[in-house]
Amino acid sequence: MKKSKSKIKIIFFNCILVIAAVIFSIFLCDWSLGLFNFPSEPPQRISHPKNIELVRKNIEFEHLFKTNDQGLRYRTVPMEKPAGQYRIFVSGDSYTEGYAVEAEHRFTDLLEDKFSSSSENILFINGGLGGTGPLEYGRLFLNIGLNYKPDALLICLFPNDLSDTPLKLSQDPFNTGPFMRFGFKKIAYSFWPHIYTLAKRFHIQRLYLRKTQTKDFIQTITRQAEKRNISPQRIKAWQASLPQDLVEAVNQDQFMGFILSKGLLSPKRWIDTFDIANDSAGKKWQNMTLILSKILAQAEQSKIETAMVFIPSPLLYDPRQYSEKNPRIVTGTEIHQRWLSEDTEIQKRLRRWAAEKGLPYLDLTPTFRKAVQANSNLNFVLDGHWNDPGHLVAAEAIASWLSDQKVFSYFAR
C-alpha cells in the first residue's frame, strides 16, 4: 500500500513538473515574440495589401490589379496636396474599385481625365475596397483617405452594402483599438497576447482560404449548409442544380463561388436587400445609416464636402439577369422582375435619408435603365460587375451631375 501511494505521489509530482514546464515554455515563447516586436493584436483589414501587382482572371475577363503605397488601387501621389489641386476621395466596394476592368477604364479615372487640365487638376482618388460595406470602406477613408487631405468625399453605395453591414455594432464602430474578448479568450489573451494573436492570425487565414480558395466548392458549401441546419433535401436539390462548368471554374479560382452558394445559404438575400423585408434587414438599415452618418460627421469636422451616388445592381436594369439560365436563378436565389422598373425600398429610403441630411444624391438606376435599351452590354452577364461601357455610362452621368448641380465647390467656379 505504501509503495502504491508513493508511486501515485511521484506520478502526481511529475505531472506538476510537466505542466509547470509547459506553462513556463509558453510564457517564454510569448516573451520572445514580444522581444522581436511581434504584434499583440490581430491586424484589421483597412485597405488592400500595399504595392502589389497581380493579374486577376475570370471566365469572363482578365485585368491587371496594382495597389499603391497606401494599399489603394490608385497611382501613388504625394500626401501633401499641391496648391491649386482639388482632391475627391471616392469610397465604395468592388464597383468603385473597378473589379473586372483595367484601372484606366474605371469611372473614377474617366472622371479624372474629363475634368483635369494643364492649368489646374482634380484627382478622383479611388478608395474602393471589394467585398466590403460602409463599415470597412468608411474605415479606409478615416484611416487612409483623410491623409490625402481631400476636399471632397464621394460615397458610392451599392445595394448589397446593406447586407454587408453587421447586425451588431460597438459604440464606436470605427475603433481600430483592442478587440473585445470574453471567457477563455480573455484569459488566454491576458497571459499570452502574442501567442493568442499568432493563433488568431492562423485561424483567420485558414477561414479565408476555406472561403476563397476551395478545391471542392460543393463540399465546402455543403458543410456550411449543414452547420446552419439546412435540410438534406434542400442541399441535394441545390447540388443537382449546379452548372458543372461553373463549379469547375470556382474550384480553379476562375469564378466567384458566392454567386452559386447564395441560392442555398441565403436565397432571399436580394429580397432582404431591395425590399428591406424583415426585422434583420431593418436592423441592418439602421446600422448602415448610423455608420454613414458617422462618416459624414467626420468629413464635416474635417471641412470636407460630401455627396453620394447610388450604384444600381444589374438586377435593377439588366433583363438578362432574369434569364432562366442565369446561375443565380438556377441555383435558387429568389429575385423579382418588378425590380427592373420600380423604385425599390432601399432606393426610397436612401433618397429620403440623403434629403434629411442635406446630402447631394444621385441614383444611377434611371440612367442605366435608359442606357441598357441602347446597349444591353453594360456589365458581365454572369459576374454582374460593370464592363468598360458600364463604367463609361456611370462616368458620363456623374460628370453631368457634378457640373450641372455644382455638387462640390470646385464645380461652382
Secondary structure by P-SEA (a helix, b strand, c coil): caaaaaaaaaaaaaaaaaaaaaaaaaaaaaaaaaaaccccccccccccccbbbbbbbcccbbbbbbbcccccccccccccccccbbbbbbbbccccccccccccccaaaaaaaacccccccccccccccccccaaaaaaaaacccccccccbbbbbbccccccccccccccccccccbbbbcaaaaaaaaccaaaaaaaaaaaaaaaaaaacccccaaaaaaaaaaaacccaaaaaaaaaacaaaaaaaaaacccccccccccccccaaaaaaaacccaaaaaaaaaaaaaaaaaaaaaaaacccbbbbbbbcccccccccccccccccccbbbbbccccccccaaaaaaaaaaaaaccccccaaaaaaaaaaacccccccccccccaaaaaaaaaaaaaaaacccccccccc
